[in-house]
Amino acid sequence: MLRHEIRPGRAVAGLVMLGLAAGYAADAAGAWHAPLTFFVALFTAGLWVSVLTTWAAYRIRRRRGGRTPSTENDVAPPSSSGSQAMR
């Protein structure tokens, strides 16, 4: 099974958006009345929390020392070594 990179910042942003959608739906149905400024503030705060979560996850990955970089590109490409004729 292929493993994929976990992105907690995207998960936080998705949960915030689901919360906003639920709040907007409740407001539209008349079950709850909230001013527009509440939704704007929640959206802004949610994006900031998402950014901070992404930053923290990045720092943790960097500290653990992920995969080592590839040594595949240590040599110059063939076109710059003079092995091909110039047109």
Secondary structure, 3 states (H helix, E strand, C coil): CCCCCCCHHHHHHHHHHHHHHHHHHHHHHCCCCCCHHHHHHHHHHHHHHHHHHHHHHHHHHHHHCCCCCCCCCCCCCHHHCCCCCCC
